[in-house]
Amino acid sequence: MKATTPASSRSNVPPVCRLIVNADDYGHGAGVSAGIRAAHLNGIVSSTTAMMNQPDAGAELLRARAECPQLGLGVHLVLTMGAPLLPAAQVRSLLGNADSFPKLAALQQHCAQIVPAELHAEWRAQIEAFLASGCAADHLDSHHHASYQHPLLLETMLQLAQEYHLPIRHPLDAGVPPQMPAAAQALLAQYRVPHPERLIVSFYGAGVTLKNLISIVAELPPGSSELMCHPGVVDAQLQKSSSYCAERGLELEYLSHARARGALEDYGVELITFAQL
């Protein structure tokens, strides 16, 4: 990765601010995967998470391992897009119509009907599919923050994170339902799974500007933070499969901009992966 080394890391004093720049949706088409690799090699992306129920996820992970050996790789647990890895008959409580996962709004309506063993089995299958690629996982998060929508979902992810010895994305800054913060705090205290101290989600949609990106870096509080992002090369496949398209191209441009790389050094920010927590 070509991000500049902060001045503070060249001394014996550890940097005050540590930042994971994590690109979601790796494996969601060739354009998204290529864009994430480019934003790592030419920019400030330090980590990504793969959607293992997508057809090309395994092949794209092999490209990441070959081309981007310093890129942190995690599992983007999926419950709101595409089909499960397990046979539909084994995970019926997780599905909407046509043996596929429901949209996020529908998931939120029937979380209480999910069979815990089915959820655990499907997410375990997604983690195992990642590991079967030969890549080492360094964290877990979830597509559309699905794992933070209900205590059952969060506890299942925490159980798997504990079992596989993996950090997770911080759950309290991810647009959770009103009832979730108290439950999440209790579950985090129970399972004691490592996670960054905060999640920054404002580099998204209307917030995708170079000015905003630099402001995020400049205003980081002390400690560890994760900046969520979604860079990608906008191709025909992405235009057919996602409503978030043009913004991915802009994210790629700004995350690779010299001013974004320079901001890390200017403000003494150390770029890290989840494995360094």
N, C-alpha and C positions, 0 to 999 in steps of 0.2 A: 504494500500500500504506500502511496506517495504522500500521505499527509505529513506535514512538517513536524519535527520533534519539538515540543514545548521547551522553553528555556529552563523551566523548573525541573524537567526530567533529566537535564544534563548536570544536575548537582545532586547532593545527598539529601536534599529536602524534597519529600514527595509532593506532587502537585495537589493543590487543594481541591480542584474540580476534576472529576473523572467522568468521561462521557462515552456511552455506547450509542453508536448511530446504527440502529437496526432497521433493515429493509424487510418488510413483510412480503409474503406471497411468492417466494422463490418456487419455481416449478409451475407457476400459473402461466404457461405458455413460453415460447422461446424468447419473445421480445422482453417480457418482464425479467426473465432470468439473465439475459444478456445485459440489460440495463443495470441490474444489481451488480453484476460482475464489473461493469465499466465504472459504476459509481464507487466501487471499492478500489479498483486499480488506479483510477485517475482522481479520486475524490476522498471523501471523509467517511463513507460507509465502512463500518468495522465488523458488522454482523448481519446475518440474515436468517430467516426461518422458512423451512420448506413445507409445502402443502403436499403431503405424500399420497393423497387420493387423486392427484392430477396425473394424467397419462405419461407426461415426460419428466416427472419429478426425479426419478432415479437417474436417468441419463444426464439431466442438468446438474445433479449433485456431483456426478463424476467429473463434469467440466469444471465445476467450482473447485473441487479438490485439486485438479491438475493445474488450473490457471491461477487460483487465488489461495495459496496455502496458508496465508495469514488471516483469511476471512473466517470469523466465527460462524458456526453452522448450528442451527437449532431446528426444532420441530414446531411447525405452525399447526397445532391441532385443529381439525376441521369438523364442524358440526352443522354448518349452514350453507354449504356449497357442494354440488356434485354428489357422488354416490359413496357409500361406505366401502372400506376395503374388505370387510367381512361380508358373507352372504346376507342378503336382506332378511331372510328368515331368522337369522341369529340376532339381529339388532332392530327388530320391528318397532320398538318404542322410540327409536331415534329418528324415524323417517317420516317424511311427508307423503306427497303423492309420487307415484311412479318409481317407488323404491329409491328415492333420492332424499338427501337431507332437506329440511325445510328452510325457508328464508328466515332471517333473524327475527322478524316480528312474530312469525308463527312459532318459532322455538320459544320465545319469551312467554307465549300463551300456554305452552304445554310442558314446561320444565318439570312440573311436579309429577307428570305421568311417565317420566323416563325411568326405566329399570336400571338401577345402579350397575348391576353386573354387565349389562349390555354396553353401557357407556364405557366402563372400565376396559372391557374387551376390545372395543373398537379403537379407543385411543391407544391402548397398548399395541394393537396391530399397526397403527400408524407410526409409533415410535420404533417398533421392530422393523418395519419396512425401511425407515431411515437408516437404522444400524446395518441392515442387510446391504446397503450401498457401499459399505466399507468406511463411511465417514463417522467421525466421533461427534456426538451431540454435545453442545455446551449449554443449552437451555430449552425451556418450553414456553411457548405462548399460544395464542389461539386466534383463529380467523374471526373477524368481527367481534373480538373480545368475548366469544361465546362462553368461555370457561368462567367468566366473571358475572354471568347473568343470574346465577342461582347458587345457593350454598352447596347443593349436591354436585354441580359442575365444578365449582372451585375445589371442593374437597377431593374429588376424583383426580383432578390435575395435581393437587398437592401430594396425594398418595403416590402417584406415578413419579413425580419429581423426586420424592423421598426415596422411592425404590431404585430409581436410576441415578440418584445422586446428581440432580440437575437443578440449577437455579430457575426461577420463573420471572416473567415480567411482573412489575409491581401492579397489584390489582386495584388499588384504590383511586387511581387517576384515569381509569379507562372508561369513563362514561357509564358507571355501573348504576343499576336501579337503586332507588332510594333506600330499600331495605338491606342492601348489600354491605355498606361500610362496616357496620357493627359485626356482622357475621364474618366478613373477611378478616377483620382484626383478630377475632377469636380464633379463626382457623390458622392464620399465620402464626399466632402465638403457640398453637398446639403443635403444628408440624415443623416450625422453625426452618423453613426452606429459604435459602439465600435469594435475595432479589435486590435490584437497585433501590435506592431510597425514594426515587420518584420516576414517573413516566411523563414525558412531554409529548402531547398529541397535537400541538398547535401548528405544526408544519404539515398542513393538510388542507385541501380545498382552497378556499380563498386565502389561506395562510401561506400558500406556496409562493413566496417571493424571496429574492436574495436578501433583501433588507431584513425580513423577518428571521431568516435563518441566522444571519449574523447577530441579530439582537438576541436570539435564543442562546447562542454561544456566549455572548457578552454578559448576559444576565444569569448565567448558571449559578446556583447557590453552591456552597461547599458540599462535598460528598459525591456520591455516585448517582448519575442520572442516565436514563435511556431516552433518546429521541427516536420516536417512531417515524418511519418514512416509507414511501412506495415508489421508488424510481422504476422506470422501464422504458424500453424502446417501443414506441407506439406502432404496432403492425396490424395487419388485417385481422389476425386471430384475436388480438386484444380488443379491438374495436367491436368484435362480435360478442365477446364474452364478458365485458366489464363496462360499467358506466363511468368508471374513473379512468379516463384515457389520456386526454391532453395534459392533465396535471402530472401524470407520471413522466412525460417527456420533460416538463419544466423542472420537476424534482431532480431528474438526472442532470440537467444542465446546471442547476444551482448547487447541488451537492458536489459536483465536479469543478466548480468555479475556484479560481485561484484565491479569491477573497474569502471563500469559506475555509479553505485550507489555511490561509494566513491567519484567520480569526482564532484558530486553535492556539497558535503560537502567541498571538498578541495578548490573549487573555489567560495564558498559562493553563490550558485545558489538556489533559492527557486523554487520548483516544484509546479505549480498551474494548475488550469483549467480555461476555458474561463469564467466561472461564477465569477471568482475572479478578472477579469480585472477592 
